[in-house]
Amino acid sequence: MTRPTLSVTALTAIVSLWCLILLNLPLWSHLLELRPIDGTHTAAFLGSFVLLSGLAINLFLTPLTLLRPLAKPMLAIVLVSAATANYLLSVYGTVIDKVMIRNALETNAAESTELVSLRMLLQVTLLGILPAAWVLITPLKQQGWRRELRDRTVVAAITLSSLVAVAAAFYQDHASLLRNHRELRHMLVPVNFIAGLGSHVAAQVRRERPYLKIGEDAIRPRASQRTSSDKPVLVVFVVGETARAANFSLGGYPRLTNPALAKIADLVYFNNVSSCGTSTAISVPCLFSDMGRSGFDVHEARHRDNLIDIALRTGLEVDWFGNNTDCKGVCRSALEQRVDRSRHRDACIGNRPCLDGALFEDFFDTLSTIDEDRFTVIHTLGSHGPGYHLRYPAAFDHFKPACHEVDFDRCTPAQIVNAYDNTLLYDDHLLAQTIDQLRALSRSVDTALVYVSDHGESLGENGVFLHALPYALAPRVQTQVPMMFWASAGFRSRFDIDIDCLRQKSSHTLSHDHLFHSLLGLLSIETKSRRPELDFLSNCRTMTHSKPAT
């Protein structure tokens, strides 16, 4: 029996229909929640939405099939990718945009494999791999370019006429829905990831920008005033991962997730801090940049000096300890010290990312050799999901029962929160332990610590998990982050820092925008790039009355 052949246009239409009906069920479910069918007009409008979605899918797939030899491989890749996107949408409520694409491309293998579950393998196989295999074995009809052009022209004419008809009948409905629910634009598979990938690639191949040096006037005048009796200064900046302020007991969360830190009397917790982004790829570069959230561009940041570059320019010693995927280009001028897995076999099991405890142990090993002023950054893996249960040792499995799965459908909401809260309990222990270590240096080193998380996390609110929603759509739990400050008595005296004043101002609105300028102040770096009004310490110290400092 001769196997039927299909034209490229017909095969593209079939793949589009498959994506429309089976790979967009999360979109249709969400759409029905927003616009329940309550009459013929709504039913007709929803039908027009489905029609437009199908046309959009076919429109995006058509350019991928213009080269006939690549048509089937490209459609096969789209099907597997679309099935994966469908899984992420259905299980975690993850919307796909260019930021999510960047996150995916910058995530290492160890973190990516945490998403793999039996359900994911089955779902991607049934909805993606098997249809892709069918596409690859389906023979294409041999037809000349004139016939192919005619077919594509017919499809284009149908698309155009349908758009005109829908616009005439339901323009106001579509405009209102998409304006008020912008998440719908990022839920249509595979348009979402094709558009996101296109935006990401376009940004990567953009004409190279000239490198911009900032803070070239940066100096540390107090360093030149240092006498032999002055102690060196150590400022530690801990960048947390995926810790949301809503679950910090220091900020009022009823469950005790910060018992160790709560016992530190001279610690100040700031409970109204917003992040620069909802993903590490945005927030970490933004944290160390002078651009601020409103003006931040991740590509420009790669061609512009950041806080690390400025600190090194002044001759300050800079260390970067990293347990996250990487430093997102921030530490390009400094050596990133990764966890030595061979030294921490208990904390580094198999191919899993190491526990953060190993990272802090490596940092503690450097505390006996501080002779000069130093700035240390500790970039943790923190509460990165969905494998929350992999972020803490068994001794911190305190809130039970905790979810020990990456497929959240296999856990109750309470179990997921329990696992997440256990990660915060472990972070609490590590941060308190670090402050104890710094306090022990008080006779020989003046020390300070700043902690802030890069972004928050959704734990099932409105059916959304994880993070990286577009900032305009993100709930507060993804943008409100914990921040705290601690300094030794010697450091506070030296820089005339009033802890009581800071505590009184701890509820003031702050953001990641303040960190660049505040850290420059803590490091005694003077430059025109620093804006004193964005230093969260500026109103709680009188620098003109402070003692000579390094």
C-alpha positions in Angstrom: 0.0 0.0 0.0 1.4 3.4 -1.0 1.8 5.8 1.9 -0.1 9.0 1.3 2.1 12.1 0.7 1.5 15.6 1.9 2.5 18.9 0.7 4.7 21.1 3.0 1.7 23.4 3.4 -0.6 20.6 4.4 1.9 19.1 6.9 2.4 22.5 8.5 -1.3 22.9 8.8 -1.6 19.5 10.5 1.2 20.3 13.0 -0.5 23.6 13.7 -3.8 21.9 14.4 -2.1 19.4 16.7 -0.5 22.3 18.7 -3.8 24.2 18.7 -5.9 21.4 20.1 -3.7 19.3 22.3 -0.7 21.4 23.3 -2.7 24.5 24.4 -5.1 22.9 26.9 -3.7 25.1 29.7 -4.5 28.2 27.6 -8.0 27.1 26.9 -8.6 26.3 30.5 -7.3 29.7 31.6 -9.4 31.4 28.9 -12.6 29.7 30.0 -11.9 30.9 33.6 -11.5 34.5 32.3 -14.5 34.4 29.9 -17.0 31.6 30.9 -19.5 30.9 28.2 -22.6 32.8 29.2 -24.3 33.4 25.8 -23.9 33.2 22.1 -21.7 36.3 21.8 -19.2 34.9 24.3 -19.2 31.5 22.5 -18.7 33.2 19.2 -15.9 35.4 20.6 -14.1 32.3 22.1 -14.4 30.6 18.7 -12.8 33.6 17.1 -10.0 33.5 19.7 -9.3 29.8 18.8 -9.4 30.6 15.1 -6.9 33.5 15.6 -4.7 31.3 17.7 -4.6 28.6 15.0 -3.8 31.2 12.3 -1.0 32.6 14.5 0.5 29.2 15.0 0.5 28.4 11.3 1.9 31.9 10.6 4.8 31.3 12.9 5.5 27.8 11.6 5.4 28.7 7.9 8.8 30.5 7.8 10.4 27.5 9.4 9.3 25.3 6.4 10.4 27.6 3.6 13.5 25.4 2.9 12.0 22.1 1.9 14.8 19.8 3.1 14.6 21.4 6.6 10.8 21.5 6.8 10.3 18.1 8.5 13.2 18.4 11.0 12.1 21.9 12.0 8.5 20.8 12.5 9.7 17.8 14.6 11.8 20.1 16.8 8.9 22.4 17.3 6.6 19.5 18.3 9.0 18.2 21.0 9.7 21.8 22.2 6.0 22.6 22.3 5.2 19.4 24.3 7.9 20.5 26.8 6.4 24.0 27.0 2.9 22.4 27.5 4.3 20.4 30.4 5.8 23.5 32.1 2.5 25.4 31.6 0.3 22.6 32.9 2.4 21.6 35.9 4.0 24.9 37.0 2.0 27.6 35.3 5.2 28.8 33.6 4.7 31.3 30.9 7.3 31.5 28.1 8.9 34.8 27.0 12.4 35.9 26.0 13.5 36.1 29.6 12.4 32.5 30.2 14.3 31.4 27.1 17.4 33.2 28.4 17.0 31.4 31.7 16.7 28.0 30.0 19.7 28.6 27.8 21.8 29.7 30.8 20.7 26.9 33.1 23.3 24.1 33.6 22.5 20.4 33.1 22.3 19.6 36.8 19.5 22.1 37.4 17.7 21.2 34.2 17.6 17.5 35.1 15.7 18.3 38.3 12.7 19.1 36.1 12.7 15.6 34.6 10.0 13.3 36.0 8.1 10.2 34.8 5.1 12.3 34.0 7.2 14.8 32.0 8.8 11.9 30.0 5.4 10.4 29.3 3.8 13.6 28.4 6.5 14.8 26.1 6.8 11.4 24.5 3.0 11.2 23.7 2.4 14.8 22.7 5.8 15.6 21.2 8.2 12.8 20.3 5.7 10.4 18.7 4.1 13.1 16.6 7.6 14.3 15.6 8.5 10.8 14.5 5.3 10.7 12.4 6.3 14.0 10.8 9.8 12.7 10.0 8.6 9.5 8.3 5.7 11.1 6.3 6.8 11.5 2.7 6.4 15.0 1.2 4.6 15.4 -2.1 6.9 16.3 -5.0 5.6 19.6 -6.5 7.2 22.5 -8.3 7.8 25.9 -6.8 4.8 27.4 -8.6 2.4 24.9 -7.0 4.1 25.5 -3.6 3.8 29.3 -4.1 0.2 28.9 -5.0 -0.6 26.9 -1.9 1.2 29.4 0.4 -0.6 32.3 -1.3 -4.0 30.6 -0.7 -3.1 30.2 3.0 -1.9 33.8 3.3 -5.2 35.0 1.7 -7.3 32.9 4.1 -5.3 34.2 7.0 -5.7 37.8 6.0 -9.4 37.5 5.3 -9.9 35.8 8.6 -8.1 38.5 10.5 -10.2 41.2 8.8 -13.4 39.3 9.6 -12.5 38.7 13.3 -11.3 42.3 13.7 -14.6 43.6 12.3 -16.7 41.4 14.6 -14.7 41.1 17.8 -11.9 43.7 17.9 -13.0 45.3 21.1 -13.3 42.0 22.9 -9.9 40.8 21.8 -8.2 44.2 22.6 -9.8 44.3 26.1 -8.9 40.7 26.9 -5.3 40.9 25.8 -4.8 44.3 27.4 -6.1 43.2 30.8 -4.6 39.7 30.7 -1.2 40.0 29.0 -0.2 36.5 30.2 -2.3 35.1 27.4 0.3 36.3 24.9 2.9 34.1 26.6 0.7 31.0 26.8 0.1 30.2 23.2 2.3 27.2 22.2 4.5 27.2 20.1 4.2 30.9 19.3 5.5 31.9 22.8 8.8 30.1 22.6 9.4 30.8 18.9 8.9 34.5 19.5 10.9 34.4 22.7 13.8 32.6 21.0 13.6 35.0 18.0 13.9 38.0 20.4 16.8 36.4 22.3 18.7 35.6 19.1 18.1 39.0 17.7 19.5 40.6 20.8 22.6 38.3 20.7 23.4 39.2 17.1 22.8 42.9 17.6 25.6 45.1 16.5 28.3 45.0 19.2 28.1 48.0 21.5 31.1 49.9 22.6 32.2 49.1 26.2 31.3 51.8 28.6 33.5 52.4 31.6 31.8 54.0 34.6 33.3 55.0 37.9 36.7 55.7 36.4 37.1 58.4 39.0 36.6 55.8 41.8 38.9 56.1 44.8 39.1 54.9 48.4 40.6 57.9 50.1 40.2 56.4 53.5 42.5 53.6 52.5 45.4 56.1 52.2 44.6 57.3 55.7 44.9 53.9 57.2 47.5 53.5 60.0 49.2 50.4 61.3 46.8 50.2 64.2 43.7 50.2 61.9 42.1 46.8 61.3 41.3 45.6 57.8 37.6 45.7 56.7 35.7 42.8 55.3 32.3 43.4 53.6 30.3 40.2 52.7 27.5 40.4 50.3 25.3 37.2 50.2 23.1 37.0 47.1 20.2 34.6 47.9 18.3 32.6 45.4 14.5 32.4 45.1 13.9 33.4 48.7 10.6 35.2 49.0 9.9 37.7 51.7 6.4 36.3 52.3 7.9 33.2 54.0 10.5 34.9 56.3 9.4 34.9 59.9 11.6 38.0 60.4 9.0 39.8 58.3 6.0 38.4 60.1 5.4 34.9 58.6 3.7 32.9 61.3 5.9 29.8 60.8 9.4 30.1 62.4 11.7 29.9 59.4 14.4 32.2 60.8 14.9 31.0 64.4 18.7 31.5 64.4 18.7 34.9 62.8 15.9 36.1 65.2 18.4 35.6 68.1 20.9 38.1 66.6 20.1 41.4 68.4 22.2 43.6 66.2 20.7 42.3 62.9 18.4 44.6 60.9 15.8 43.0 58.6 14.2 45.1 55.8 10.6 44.0 55.1 9.7 46.1 52.1 12.2 45.4 49.4 11.4 44.7 45.7 13.7 42.9 43.2 15.0 44.1 39.9 13.6 41.1 38.0 11.9 37.8 38.5 14.8 35.6 37.4 18.5 35.3 38.2 19.5 36.2 34.7 18.1 39.7 35.2 18.3 40.4 38.9 21.9 39.4 39.5 23.4 41.6 36.8 21.0 44.4 37.8 22.0 44.2 41.4 25.6 45.0 40.6 24.7 47.7 38.0 24.1 51.4 38.3 21.3 51.4 35.8 18.4 50.5 38.1 15.4 48.4 37.2 13.7 51.0 35.0 16.8 51.5 32.8 18.3 48.1 33.0 19.2 46.2 29.9 20.9 42.8 30.3 22.8 43.2 27.0 24.1 46.6 27.8 25.2 45.4 31.2 27.6 43.0 29.5 29.3 46.0 27.9 29.4 48.2 30.9 31.3 48.3 34.2 29.6 47.0 37.3 30.3 47.2 41.0 32.9 44.4 40.8 34.9 46.3 38.1 34.8 49.5 40.1 35.9 47.8 43.3 38.8 46.1 41.6 39.8 49.4 40.0 40.3 50.9 43.5 42.7 48.1 44.4 40.2 46.4 46.7 40.5 42.6 47.1 37.4 40.9 45.6 36.3 37.3 46.1 33.3 35.6 44.4 32.1 32.3 45.8 29.5 30.8 43.5 27.2 27.8 43.9 24.6 29.0 41.4 24.7 28.2 37.6 27.2 31.0 37.1 27.6 34.7 38.0 25.7 35.9 34.9 28.8 37.8 33.6 29.0 40.0 36.7 32.3 38.4 38.0 34.1 38.5 34.6 36.9 40.6 36.2 37.2 38.5 39.3 37.9 34.8 39.8 34.7 32.8 40.6 35.5 30.2 43.2 33.3 27.2 42.7 32.7 24.4 45.3 35.3 21.7 45.1 33.1 18.6 45.0 35.9 16.3 46.0 36.3 18.2 49.3 32.6 18.1 50.1 31.3 14.6 49.3 28.5 14.7 51.8 27.2 18.0 50.4 27.8 17.1 46.7 25.9 13.9 46.0 26.0 12.4 42.5 25.3 15.0 39.8 23.1 17.1 42.0 24.2 20.7 42.7 26.1 20.9 46.0 24.4 22.1 49.2 25.2 25.7 50.0 26.9 24.6 53.2 29.9 23.5 51.2 30.1 27.0 49.7 30.1 28.7 53.1 32.7 26.2 54.4 35.0 27.3 51.5 34.5 30.9 52.5 35.1 30.2 56.2 38.5 28.7 55.2 39.6 32.1 53.9 38.9 34.1 57.1 42.3 33.3 58.7 44.2 35.3 56.0 42.6 38.7 56.0 45.4 41.3 55.9 43.9 43.8 53.5 40.4 45.3 52.9 38.2 42.7 51.2 34.9 42.5 49.4 33.4 39.0 49.2 30.3 38.0 47.3 28.6 34.6 48.1 26.2 33.6 45.4 24.0 30.8 46.7 21.7 28.2 45.2 19.3 28.9 48.1 15.7 27.8 47.4 15.9 27.2 43.7 13.0 24.9 42.6 11.4 22.7 41.8 13.8 20.4 43.7 13.4 22.2 47.0 14.0 19.0 48.9 17.5 18.8 47.3 18.5 22.2 48.8 18.9 21.2 52.4 20.3 18.3 54.4 18.1 15.8 56.2 18.7 17.5 59.5 16.7 20.5 58.2 13.7 18.4 57.1 11.8 20.1 59.9 8.4 21.1 58.4 6.7 17.8 57.5 5.5 16.1 55.4 7.7 17.8 52.7 7.3 17.4 49.0 10.2 15.2 47.7 9.1 15.4 44.1 9.8 17.8 41.2 6.4 16.9 39.7 4.2 19.1 41.9 1.1 17.3 40.9 2.3 14.5 43.1 2.4 16.7 46.2 -0.2 18.7 48.1 0.2 22.5 48.3 1.1 22.2 52.0 3.8 19.7 51.2 5.3 22.0 48.6 5.4 24.9 51.1 6.9 22.6 53.7 9.8 21.7 51.5 10.3 25.4 50.5 10.2 26.5 54.1 12.9 23.9 54.9 15.2 25.6 52.4 14.7 28.9 54.3 15.4 27.2 57.6 18.7 26.0 56.2 19.5 29.4 54.8 18.8 30.8 58.2 21.3 28.4 59.8 24.0 29.3 57.2 23.6 33.0 57.5 23.6 32.9 61.3 26.7 30.7 61.2 28.4 33.3 58.9 27.6 36.1 61.3 29.0 34.1 64.1 32.2 33.6 62.1 32.5 37.3 61.3 31.8 38.3 64.9 34.7 36.0 66.0 37.0 38.1 63.9 36.1 41.3 65.7 39.5 41.7 67.4 41.4 41.7 64.1 38.9 42.6 61.4 35.9 45.0 61.1 33.2 43.1 59.3 29.7 43.7 57.8 27.2 41.5 56.0 24.4 42.3 53.6 22.0 39.7 52.4 19.3 40.0 49.7 17.6 37.5 47.5 17.6 37.9 43.7 13.9 37.3 43.3 10.9 35.6 45.0 8.9 32.5 44.2 5.3 31.4 43.5 4.1 28.4 45.5 0.8 27.6 43.9 -1.0 30.9 44.3 -3.5 31.2 41.4 -2.0 27.9 40.0 1.4 29.4 39.4 4.7 27.9 40.7 8.4 28.8 40.5 9.3 32.3 39.1 10.3 34.3 36.0 6.9 35.6 35.1 7.2 38.9 33.1 7.7 41.6 35.8 4.4 43.4 34.8 2.5 40.2 35.4 4.4 38.8 38.3 2.6 38.6 41.7 4.3 40.2 44.7 5.6 36.9 46.0 8.0 36.9 43.0 9.2 40.5 43.4 9.2 41.0 47.2 12.5 39.8 48.6 14.1 39.5 52.0 17.1 41.8 52.9 19.1 42.2 56.0 22.2 44.0 57.3 24.6 43.2 60.1 27.9 44.8 61.2 30.3 44.1 64.0 30.6 46.7 66.8 33.9 47.8 65.5 32.5 48.4 62.0 29.5 50.3 63.3 31.8 52.5 65.5 34.2 53.1 62.7 31.6 54.2 60.2 29.2 55.7 62.8 26.3 53.5 61.9 23.3 53.8 64.1 21.5 50.4 64.2 18.5 51.8 66.1 18.1 54.3 63.3 18.3 51.6 60.7 15.7 49.5 62.5 13.3 52.4 62.6 13.6 52.8 58.9 13.5 49.1 58.1 9.9 49.3 56.8 10.8 52.0 54.3 10.4 51.1 50.6 13.7 49.8 49.2 14.6 47.9 46.1 17.6 46.3 44.3 18.3 49.8 42.9 19.7 50.7 46.4 22.3 48.0 46.5 24.9 49.3 44.0 25.1 52.7 45.8 24.9 51.2 49.4 27.7 48.8 48.8 29.9 51.5 47.3 29.3 53.4 50.6 30.1 50.4 52.7 33.3 49.8 50.8 34.2 53.5 51.2 34.4 54.0 47.4 33.9 57.5 46.3 32.8 58.1 42.7 30.4 60.4 40.8 28.5 57.2 39.8 27.4 56.7 43.3 24.1 58.3 44.3 24.1 58.9 48.1 20.3 59.3 48.2 20.1 55.6 47.2 22.3 54.4 50.0 20.0 52.8 52.6 22.5 53.6 55.3 23.0 57.3 54.4 20.5 58.7 56.9 21.7 56.5 59.7 25.4 57.5 59.8 27.3 60.8 59.9 30.4 60.1 57.7 31.9 63.5 58.5 32.2 62.4 62.2 33.4 58.9 61.5 36.8 57.7 62.5 39.5 57.1 59.8 38.5 54.1 57.9 39.8 52.0 55.1 
